[in-house]
């Protein structure tokens, strides 16, 4: 059974670990309020298997709660992380 775990984050990246991912896995950011899905440009899980990866956070994503969804090449659900939050602060 595929597993995708949130480990940590910075302003620019998420660190995840994964287990038993099939080849061709895609990662999508899902907004927990709207359900809007934003594909990740990362190909870190495409080879499948087990490991850890840094997933870039698109600077265009608005501040909100999200989870990462791992899905197969046909869009089928494989695994997801816990909810995490992207915050956008103002410089000053």
C-alpha positions as MATLAB code, in Angstrom:
seq = 'XXXXXXXXXXXXXXXXXXXXXXXXXXXXXXXXXXXXXXXXXXXXXXXXXXXXXXXXXXXXXXXXXXXXXXXXXXXXXXXXXXXXXXXXXXXX';
ca = [
       0.000    0.000    0.000;
       1.535    3.369   -1.013;
       2.288    5.827    1.786;
       3.093    9.552    1.481;
       4.193   11.336    4.658;
       4.734   15.040    5.284;
       8.027   15.571    7.132;
       8.720   19.316    7.149;
       8.594   22.481    5.099;
      10.350   25.750    4.408;
       8.919   28.750    2.582;
       9.926   27.152   -0.735;
       9.778   23.377   -0.330;
       8.074   20.461    1.353;
      10.012   17.416    2.506;
       8.118   14.134    2.159;
       8.875   10.455    2.501;
       7.176    7.782    0.433;
       6.839    4.014    0.440;
       5.618    1.572   -2.220;
       4.857    4.227   -4.846;
       4.260    2.821   -8.317;
       6.168    4.225  -11.292;
       4.414    7.173  -12.911;
       3.166    8.705   -9.648;
       2.214   12.372   -9.891;
       1.961   14.832   -6.993;
      -0.834   17.409   -6.686;
      -1.419   20.180   -4.137;
      -5.053   20.107   -2.944;
      -6.606   23.169   -1.261;
      -8.483   21.837    1.786;
     -11.168   24.539    1.569;
     -11.969   24.720   -2.140;
     -10.739   21.313   -3.258;
      -8.814   22.993   -6.079;
      -5.962   20.852   -7.376;
      -2.657   22.314   -8.524;
      -0.187   19.922  -10.142;
       3.308   19.971   -8.714;
       6.091   20.514  -11.234;
       8.155   17.980   -9.300;
       8.858   14.626  -10.872;
      10.409   13.265   -7.674;
       7.952   10.372   -7.299;
       7.701    9.417  -10.995;
      10.156    6.549  -10.644;
       8.174    5.132   -7.723;
       9.674    3.032   -4.965;
      10.684    4.255   -1.524;
      12.560    7.365   -0.440;
      12.370   11.014    0.441;
      11.959   14.076   -1.742;
      11.796   17.839   -1.673;
       8.710   19.154   -3.463;
       8.860   22.789   -4.594;
       6.006   25.029   -3.458;
       4.705   27.096   -6.369;
       4.961   30.762   -5.313;
       1.619   31.369   -7.052;
      -0.247   29.135   -4.577;
      -2.303   31.335   -2.258;
      -2.025   31.103    1.511;
      -4.249   28.239    2.652;
      -4.313   24.735    4.059;
      -3.229   22.017    1.622;
      -2.380   18.373    1.447;
      -0.282   16.586   -1.147;
      -2.063   13.927   -3.146;
      -0.129   11.140   -4.853;
      -2.026    9.838   -7.840;
      -1.345    7.336  -10.560;
      -0.853    8.311  -14.185;
      -4.581    7.716  -14.758;
      -5.526   10.027  -11.874;
      -6.350    7.260   -9.376;
      -5.846    7.945   -5.658;
      -2.706    6.408   -4.148;
      -1.964    8.303   -0.909;
      -2.020   11.734    0.709;
      -0.231   13.706    3.400;
      -1.680   15.385    6.455;
      -2.807   18.986    6.059;
      -0.077   21.616    6.080;
      -0.297   25.385    5.719;
       1.245   27.770    3.253;
       1.514   31.255    4.690;
       2.369   34.303    2.666;
       3.846   37.130    4.716;
       4.496   40.680    3.749;
       8.019   42.006    3.760;
       8.523   44.818    6.074;
];
